[in-house]
Amino acid sequence: MIPLPTGLRARLVITFTLVAVAASLLVATIGYELAKTALVTRAETTSLDLVTRELGSITFPIGRLRPGEAAPTTKELERVAHALSGPGRSVLVEYGTLVASDGPMSMSDVPNELHGRAKQSVVTQRKIIGGQLWLIVGAEVYRDSSGVPEATGLRAFVFFPMHDDERQLATLRATLTQASAVIVLLALVVALLSARQVLLPVRRLSAAAQALGQGRLDTRLPVHGQDELAGLTSRFNDAAAALELSVSELRSLEAMSRRFVADVSHELRTPLTAMTAVADMLSDEAARLPEAPAQAVRLVLREIERLRELVEHLIEVSRFDAGTATLHLEPVNVADAIQDCLEVRGWTDEVTVKAPQGLAVNLDPSRFDVIVANLVGNALKHGLPPVVVSARTTENGLEVKVRDHGKGIPHEALPYVFDRFFKAGARARSQGSGLGLAIARANVNLHGGTISVRPQNPGTLFTVWLPHV
């Protein structure tokens, strides 16, 4: 199946060309039919005049004879046939049982319909005989009898060749065909030029829209004329200006919100430091306090730790938003880095590590530590043991997997687990900040790697891929 053109340019050219072809065919057909009708009418008129004139000049008696008149002889009929003949013509004169002819035709060549109609008036009919078109004129001679026309029974049939007319029509047909072809070619050229002229503003609009999509919000187009395309261009410029203003305002608000988060996070650090110091002192005294005050102290300690974690995460996020996060690459022993991460946080006994010793990769050690800590911490908080961390090298990078054996993340929540502040199901009521996985993904992206999540049976599997640098 031939695919239909879908481009506006192709459709314009095809439509324009089809209209030109249809118009050319219509004009050529009408012109040909008019010329054909004119030629046939002229031939019939000339033939009728000739036959009528020659038959009207008959002087010998025919029809019902008056006293003293003798019936016409064969020679007299032959003279009539000879008078009607001419170059290429064939004549038949019929009178009773007598038939005089001048030419190759016989009475069998006369159509029955024409033979019958010739009794009433001068008639014509076209017929192909021997592969050639003939115009046959048939007429019966009438005699004036006391002012009343009287049929005599003498009929003449003249065969006029029409090959000259056919040649003229063939020449006209060829001329019209050539003229139509030239008109179609001209229409095609005009269609291409017109389509190019019409679509030029459309292409400019398309390029401008693409530039807007790429972030060049100052893109504008010159407005020419006062037609529909000029109006569309003007509206595009207005829309681009409004978009630029809106985006500028949004960027300003976003920058303000980022500065606000960063400022608040940094401002909270000082009181948190003091609160943490006091909390450490309270922690030592909690064991010697009565049960009710001890529970209150432990609650305060948990909330202080949660607030400290949230502030640290917000500060880290603000660095990524401000574009100030950078990599400091160095050779890192992956197995040792994972073990150090778990040991510092007291997770060594809760996590199984499967990583070959001596596996060294260029990484930012602090950011790799954040990635592993967030993924393992997420598995410990929201999953069930055993939690397994595995690492191996691939052809073009390092692959680290963290799996737990809990209930897993709901299927509908999987596309959003790396979004900021997103918590799924029971996790929405957890003590986490909802920023850990988002920070892990940001650090992975900073390395130029990828991170993904897949459900397991049971549990959840997070996979981190970091390219070799």
C-alpha positions as CSV (number, residue, x, y, z in Angstrom):
1,M,0.0,0.0,0.0
2,I,1.4,3.4,-1.0
3,P,1.5,5.7,2.0
4,L,-0.4,8.9,1.5
5,P,1.6,12.2,1.9
6,T,1.0,13.9,5.2
7,G,3.1,17.0,4.8
8,L,1.2,20.3,4.2
9,R,3.5,21.2,1.3
10,A,2.9,17.9,-0.4
11,R,-0.9,18.2,0.1
12,L,-0.9,21.8,-1.2
13,V,1.1,20.8,-4.3
14,I,-1.1,17.7,-5.0
15,T,-4.3,19.6,-4.5
16,F,-3.2,22.5,-6.7
17,T,-2.0,20.0,-9.4
18,L,-5.2,18.0,-9.3
19,V,-7.3,21.1,-9.7
20,A,-5.2,22.2,-12.6
21,V,-5.5,18.7,-14.2
22,A,-9.3,18.7,-13.7
23,A,-9.6,22.2,-15.1
24,S,-7.4,21.3,-18.1
25,L,-9.3,18.1,-18.8
26,L,-12.6,20.0,-18.5
27,V,-11.5,22.8,-20.8
28,A,-9.9,20.4,-23.3
29,T,-13.0,18.2,-23.3
30,I,-15.4,21.1,-23.8
31,G,-13.2,22.6,-26.5
32,Y,-12.9,19.2,-28.3
33,E,-16.6,18.6,-28.2
34,L,-17.4,22.1,-29.4
35,A,-14.9,21.7,-32.3
36,K,-16.3,18.3,-33.1
37,T,-19.9,19.5,-33.1
38,A,-18.9,22.5,-35.3
39,L,-17.1,20.2,-37.8
40,V,-20.0,17.7,-37.9
41,T,-22.6,20.5,-38.2
42,R,-20.6,22.2,-41.0
43,A,-20.2,18.9,-42.9
44,E,-23.9,18.1,-42.5
45,T,-25.0,21.5,-43.6
46,T,-22.7,21.5,-46.7
47,S,-23.8,18.0,-47.6
48,L,-27.5,18.8,-47.2
49,D,-27.2,21.9,-49.3
50,L,-25.4,20.0,-52.0
51,V,-27.8,17.1,-52.1
52,T,-30.9,19.4,-51.9
53,R,-29.6,21.7,-54.7
54,E,-28.7,18.8,-57.1
55,L,-31.9,17.0,-56.5
56,G,-33.9,20.1,-57.0
57,S,-32.4,20.5,-60.4
58,I,-33.9,17.3,-61.8
59,T,-35.9,17.9,-65.0
60,F,-37.0,14.5,-66.2
61,P,-40.4,13.3,-65.1
62,I,-40.6,11.1,-62.1
63,G,-43.3,9.9,-59.7
64,R,-46.9,9.7,-61.0
65,L,-46.5,10.5,-64.7
66,R,-48.7,12.9,-66.5
67,P,-50.1,12.2,-70.0
68,G,-47.3,12.1,-72.6
69,E,-44.5,11.7,-70.0
70,A,-42.1,8.7,-70.1
71,A,-40.5,7.0,-67.1
72,P,-36.9,8.0,-66.4
73,T,-34.2,5.7,-67.8
74,T,-31.2,4.3,-66.1
75,K,-29.0,6.8,-67.9
76,E,-31.0,9.7,-66.4
77,L,-30.6,8.2,-63.0
78,E,-26.8,7.8,-63.6
79,R,-26.6,11.4,-64.6
80,V,-28.2,12.3,-61.2
81,A,-25.7,10.1,-59.4
82,H,-22.8,11.6,-61.3
83,A,-24.0,15.1,-60.5
84,L,-24.1,14.2,-56.8
85,S,-20.7,12.5,-56.8
86,G,-17.4,14.2,-56.0
87,P,-13.9,13.4,-54.7
88,G,-14.2,10.4,-52.3
89,R,-18.0,10.3,-52.4
90,S,-20.2,7.4,-53.3
91,V,-23.8,7.9,-54.6
92,L,-26.7,5.6,-54.8
93,V,-29.9,6.6,-56.7
94,E,-32.9,4.3,-56.2
95,Y,-36.1,4.5,-58.3
96,G,-38.4,1.6,-58.1
97,T,-36.4,-1.4,-59.2
98,L,-33.7,0.8,-60.8
99,V,-30.5,1.6,-58.9
100,A,-27.8,3.8,-60.3
101,S,-24.5,4.1,-58.4
102,D,-21.4,6.1,-58.6
103,G,-18.8,4.6,-56.3
104,P,-18.1,1.4,-54.4
105,M,-21.2,1.5,-52.1
106,S,-24.3,-0.6,-52.5
107,M,-27.8,-0.5,-51.1
108,S,-26.7,-3.0,-48.4
109,D,-24.5,-0.2,-47.0
110,V,-27.5,2.0,-46.4
111,P,-28.8,1.7,-42.8
112,N,-32.4,0.5,-42.7
113,E,-33.3,3.3,-40.3
114,L,-31.9,5.9,-42.7
115,H,-33.7,4.2,-45.7
116,G,-37.0,4.4,-43.9
117,R,-36.6,8.0,-42.7
118,A,-35.5,9.2,-46.1
119,K,-39.1,8.8,-47.3
120,Q,-40.2,11.8,-45.1
121,S,-37.4,14.3,-45.3
122,V,-33.7,14.9,-45.9
123,V,-31.9,13.0,-43.2
124,T,-28.3,12.2,-42.3
125,Q,-26.5,9.5,-40.4
126,R,-22.9,8.6,-39.6
127,K,-21.7,5.1,-40.1
128,I,-18.3,3.3,-40.1
129,I,-17.9,1.3,-43.3
130,G,-14.7,-0.6,-44.0
131,G,-13.0,1.0,-41.0
132,Q,-13.8,4.5,-42.2
133,L,-16.4,7.0,-41.0
134,W,-18.9,8.2,-43.6
135,L,-21.7,10.8,-43.4
136,I,-24.7,9.4,-45.3
137,V,-27.3,11.8,-46.6
138,G,-30.6,10.3,-47.7
139,A,-33.4,12.2,-49.4
140,E,-36.5,11.5,-51.5
141,V,-37.4,13.8,-54.4
142,Y,-40.8,15.4,-54.2
143,R,-42.7,16.8,-57.2
144,D,-45.0,19.8,-57.2
145,S,-48.5,18.6,-58.1
146,S,-50.9,21.5,-58.3
147,G,-49.1,23.3,-55.4
148,V,-49.0,20.1,-53.3
149,P,-45.6,18.3,-52.7
150,E,-45.9,14.7,-54.0
151,A,-43.5,11.9,-53.2
152,T,-42.0,10.5,-56.4
153,G,-40.3,7.3,-55.0
154,L,-36.9,8.5,-56.2
155,R,-34.4,8.4,-53.4
156,A,-30.7,9.4,-53.4
157,F,-28.1,8.3,-50.8
158,V,-24.8,10.2,-50.8
159,F,-21.9,8.9,-48.8
160,F,-19.5,11.7,-47.8
161,P,-16.1,10.6,-46.4
162,M,-15.2,12.2,-43.1
163,H,-11.5,11.3,-42.9
164,D,-10.5,14.9,-43.4
165,D,-12.7,15.9,-40.4
166,E,-11.3,13.0,-38.4
167,R,-7.7,14.2,-39.1
168,Q,-8.6,17.7,-38.0
169,L,-10.2,16.3,-34.8
170,A,-7.1,14.1,-34.2
171,T,-4.8,17.1,-34.7
172,L,-7.0,19.2,-32.4
173,R,-7.0,16.3,-29.8
174,A,-3.2,16.1,-29.9
175,T,-2.9,19.9,-29.6
176,L,-5.3,20.0,-26.7
177,T,-3.4,17.1,-25.0
178,Q,0.0,18.9,-25.4
179,A,-1.5,22.2,-24.2
180,S,-3.0,20.4,-21.1
181,A,0.3,18.8,-20.3
182,V,2.0,22.2,-20.5
183,I,-0.7,23.7,-18.3
184,V,-0.3,20.9,-15.8
185,L,3.5,21.4,-15.7
186,L,3.1,25.2,-15.3
187,A,0.5,24.5,-12.5
188,L,3.0,22.2,-10.8
189,V,5.7,24.8,-10.9
190,V,3.3,27.5,-9.7
191,A,2.1,25.1,-6.9
192,L,5.6,24.5,-5.8
193,L,6.5,28.2,-5.7
194,S,3.1,29.0,-4.0
195,A,3.5,26.3,-1.4
196,R,7.0,27.5,-0.7
197,Q,5.8,31.1,-0.3
198,V,2.8,30.1,1.8
199,L,4.7,27.6,4.0
200,L,7.7,29.9,4.6
201,P,5.9,31.7,7.5
202,V,4.8,28.3,8.8
203,R,8.4,27.0,8.8
204,R,9.5,30.2,10.6
205,L,6.8,29.6,13.2
206,S,7.9,26.0,13.6
207,A,11.5,27.0,14.1
208,A,10.5,29.7,16.6
209,A,8.3,27.3,18.5
210,Q,11.2,24.8,18.6
211,A,13.5,27.6,19.9
212,L,10.9,28.4,22.6
213,G,10.9,24.7,23.6
214,Q,14.7,24.8,23.9
215,G,14.4,27.6,26.4
216,R,15.1,30.6,24.2
217,L,12.2,32.6,25.5
218,D,13.2,35.9,23.8
219,T,12.4,34.4,20.4
220,R,10.2,36.7,18.3
221,L,9.2,36.8,14.6
222,P,8.8,39.8,12.3
223,V,5.3,40.5,11.2
224,H,4.7,41.2,7.5
225,G,1.4,42.1,5.9
226,Q,-2.1,41.9,7.3
227,D,-3.2,38.5,6.3
228,E,-4.1,35.5,8.5
229,L,-0.5,34.4,8.8
230,A,0.6,37.8,9.9
231,G,-2.1,37.7,12.6
232,L,-0.9,34.2,13.7
233,T,2.7,35.5,13.9
234,S,1.5,38.5,15.9
235,R,-0.4,36.2,18.3
236,F,2.7,33.9,18.6
237,N,4.8,36.9,19.6
238,D,2.3,37.9,22.2
239,A,2.1,34.3,23.5
240,A,6.0,34.1,23.6
241,A,6.2,37.4,25.5
242,A,3.6,36.3,28.0
243,L,5.4,33.0,28.4
244,E,8.7,34.7,28.9
245,L,7.2,36.9,31.6
246,S,5.5,33.9,33.3
247,V,8.7,31.8,33.3
248,S,10.7,34.8,34.5
249,E,8.3,35.2,37.5
250,L,8.4,31.5,38.2
251,R,12.1,31.4,38.1
252,S,12.3,34.3,40.5
253,L,9.8,32.6,42.8
254,E,11.7,29.3,42.6
255,A,15.0,31.1,43.3
256,M,13.4,32.8,46.3
257,S,12.0,29.5,47.6
258,R,15.4,27.8,47.2
259,R,17.1,30.7,49.0
260,F,14.5,30.5,51.7
261,V,14.9,26.8,52.2
262,A,18.7,27.1,52.3
263,D,18.6,30.1,54.7
264,V,16.1,28.4,57.0
265,S,18.1,25.2,56.9
266,H,21.4,27.0,57.8
267,E,19.6,29.0,60.5
268,L,18.3,25.9,62.1
269,R,21.7,24.3,62.3
270,T,22.8,26.5,65.2
271,P,19.9,25.8,67.5
272,L,20.0,22.2,66.5
273,T,23.6,21.9,67.5
274,A,22.7,23.3,70.9
275,M,19.6,21.0,71.1
276,T,21.7,18.0,70.2
277,A,24.3,18.8,72.9
278,V,21.5,19.1,75.5
279,A,19.8,15.9,74.1
280,D,23.0,14.0,74.6
281,M,23.0,15.1,78.3
282,L,19.4,14.1,78.7
283,S,20.0,10.8,77.1
284,D,22.6,9.9,79.7
285,E,20.1,10.9,82.5
286,A,17.0,9.2,80.9
287,A,17.8,5.9,82.5
288,R,17.7,7.4,86.0
289,L,14.4,9.3,85.5
290,P,11.0,7.9,86.3
291,E,9.1,6.1,83.5
292,A,6.9,9.0,82.4
293,P,9.7,11.7,82.2
294,A,12.0,9.1,80.6
295,Q,9.5,8.4,77.8
296,A,9.1,12.2,77.2
297,V,12.9,12.6,77.0
298,R,13.2,9.7,74.5
299,L,10.4,11.3,72.4
300,V,12.2,14.6,72.4
301,L,15.5,12.9,71.4
302,R,13.8,11.1,68.5
303,E,12.2,14.3,67.2
304,I,15.5,16.2,67.6
305,E,17.3,13.4,65.5
306,R,14.5,13.5,63.0
307,L,14.7,17.3,62.7
308,R,18.5,17.1,62.4
309,E,18.2,14.6,59.6
310,L,15.6,16.8,57.8
311,V,17.8,19.9,58.1
312,E,20.8,18.0,56.7
313,H,18.7,16.7,53.8
314,L,17.3,20.1,53.0
315,I,20.8,21.6,53.0
316,E,21.9,18.9,50.6
317,V,18.9,19.4,48.4
318,S,19.5,23.2,48.3
319,R,23.1,22.5,47.1
320,F,21.8,20.5,44.2
321,D,19.1,23.1,43.3
322,A,21.7,25.9,43.4
323,G,24.0,23.9,41.2
324,T,26.9,24.0,43.7
325,A,27.2,20.3,44.2
326,T,30.4,19.0,42.7
327,L,32.3,15.7,42.4
328,H,35.7,14.9,43.9
329,L,36.7,11.7,42.4
330,E,39.3,9.3,43.7
331,P,40.0,5.6,43.7
332,V,37.6,3.9,46.2
333,N,37.6,0.3,47.4
334,V,33.9,-0.4,47.0
335,A,33.7,-3.2,49.6
336,D,35.5,-1.2,52.2
337,A,33.4,1.9,51.5
338,I,30.2,-0.1,52.0
339,Q,31.5,-1.7,55.2
340,D,32.5,1.8,56.5
341,C,29.1,3.2,55.7
342,L,27.4,0.4,57.6
343,E,29.8,0.4,60.5
344,V,29.5,4.2,61.1
345,R,25.7,3.9,61.3
346,G,25.7,0.7,63.4
347,W,24.1,-1.4,60.7
348,T,26.8,-4.0,60.3
349,D,24.9,-6.8,62.0
350,E,21.7,-6.1,60.1
351,V,23.0,-6.0,56.5
352,T,24.7,-8.7,54.4
353,V,27.4,-7.4,52.0
354,K,28.3,-9.3,48.8
355,A,31.2,-7.4,47.2
356,P,34.6,-8.7,46.0
357,Q,37.6,-7.4,47.9
358,G,40.0,-5.3,45.8
359,L,37.2,-3.9,43.6
360,A,38.4,-0.3,43.1
361,V,36.4,2.4,41.2
362,N,36.8,6.1,40.7
363,L,34.1,7.7,42.9
364,D,33.3,10.6,45.1
365,P,33.5,8.7,48.4
366,S,31.3,11.0,50.4
367,R,28.5,11.0,47.8
368,F,28.8,7.2,47.4
369,D,28.5,6.9,51.1
370,V,25.2,9.0,51.0
371,I,23.9,6.8,48.2
372,V,24.5,3.6,50.1
373,A,23.3,5.0,53.4
374,N,20.0,6.3,52.0
375,L,19.2,3.0,50.2
376,V,20.2,0.8,53.1
377,G,18.5,3.1,55.6
378,N,15.3,3.0,53.5
379,A,15.4,-0.8,53.3
380,L,15.9,-1.1,57.1
381,K,13.2,1.3,57.9
382,H,10.5,0.1,55.5
383,G,11.5,-3.4,54.6
384,L,12.2,-6.6,56.5
385,P,15.5,-8.6,56.9
386,P,17.6,-9.9,55.3
387,V,18.8,-6.7,53.7
388,V,21.5,-7.5,51.1
389,V,24.0,-5.1,49.5
390,S,25.8,-6.5,46.4
391,A,28.3,-4.8,44.1
392,R,30.0,-5.9,40.9
393,T,31.6,-4.4,37.9
394,T,30.1,-4.6,34.4
395,E,31.6,-3.9,31.0
396,N,31.2,-0.1,31.4
397,G,30.5,0.6,35.1
398,L,29.8,-0.3,38.7
399,E,26.5,-2.0,39.6
400,V,25.3,-1.8,43.2
401,K,22.1,-3.5,44.4
402,V,20.2,-3.1,47.6
403,R,17.4,-5.6,48.4
404,D,15.1,-6.1,51.3
405,H,12.5,-8.8,51.9
406,G,9.6,-6.8,53.2
407,K,6.1,-6.3,51.8
408,G,7.4,-4.1,49.0
409,I,6.3,-0.8,47.5
410,P,2.8,-0.6,46.0
411,H,2.9,-1.0,42.2
412,E,1.2,2.4,41.6
413,A,3.8,4.2,43.8
414,L,6.9,2.9,42.0
415,P,7.1,5.8,39.4
416,Y,7.2,8.3,42.3
417,V,9.5,6.8,44.9
418,F,12.4,9.1,43.9
419,D,10.2,12.3,44.1
420,R,10.9,14.7,47.0
421,F,8.7,14.2,50.1
422,F,6.9,11.3,48.5
423,K,5.8,8.5,50.9
424,A,3.9,5.5,49.9
425,G,1.3,3.6,51.9
426,A,2.4,3.0,55.5
427,R,5.6,5.0,54.8
428,A,3.5,8.2,54.8
429,R,3.2,7.9,58.6
430,S,6.9,7.0,59.0
431,Q,9.5,9.3,60.6
432,G,11.5,9.7,57.4
433,S,11.8,13.0,55.7
434,G,10.8,11.7,52.3
435,L,14.1,13.2,50.8
436,G,16.5,10.2,51.1
437,L,15.8,8.5,47.8
438,A,15.6,11.9,46.0
439,I,19.1,12.8,47.4
440,A,20.4,9.3,46.4
441,R,19.1,9.8,42.8
442,A,20.7,13.3,42.7
443,N,24.1,11.9,43.7
444,V,23.8,9.1,41.2
445,N,22.9,11.6,38.4
446,L,25.9,13.7,39.5
447,H,28.1,10.7,38.8
448,G,26.4,10.3,35.4
449,G,24.7,7.1,36.4
450,T,21.2,5.7,36.8
451,I,19.1,4.4,39.6
452,S,16.0,2.2,39.3
453,V,13.6,0.2,41.5
454,R,11.8,-3.1,40.8
455,P,9.4,-5.2,42.9
456,Q,10.7,-8.6,44.1
457,N,8.9,-11.6,45.6
458,P,9.2,-10.7,48.4
459,G,10.7,-7.2,48.9
460,T,12.1,-4.4,46.7
461,L,15.3,-4.2,44.7
462,F,17.1,-0.9,44.1
463,T,19.8,-0.9,41.4
464,V,22.5,1.8,41.0
465,W,24.7,1.9,38.0
466,L,27.8,4.3,38.0
467,P,29.9,4.6,34.8
468,H,33.7,4.1,34.8
469,V,35.4,7.4,34.9
